[in-house]
């Protein structure tokens, strides 16, 4: 079986903007390329991205667009998601991937203070 390989263009530090037609566009700061294939594990990919951008491993969010759809971002959070992403982009040489850091909500309780 042939291994599918693509170049992941990983972008971080930017923002998404909604265009007049409802599509999203991204204006990023940093971009790096990673060679990935359908044999790569999500943890390997995530570790490489963490080292590349110096971001936190546990609060990293990875997203991409399906080919021909710039309105819905798809989240990659496990091996199956990574394999699907590569499969969806199998006819393309590159995949644009957006790396964000999830901000943890403050630890605030709704309970009244105890006496």
C-alpha angles and dihedrals in degrees: 000000000000117000114233113227129188137165113246111211100206116200128187141168097041139101138245120237129192113232124214091263092055096255121130124238128188128219107192139181107212128031129182133173125231126186107227135174138188091264093062117107121229093239091054091050093046092048091052091049090047091054092044097054101023092234129143116279096213098047098042119122119196121197140169141176123249112242109278094011118097095162103069125053116210119212122224111208108147145018094278092052091051092049091048091050091053091045092050090052096041093118092051130075095219142031122204109224125187119211118200135169115235112226112224114230115246116269098250126154124214090209118104114251114270121238 
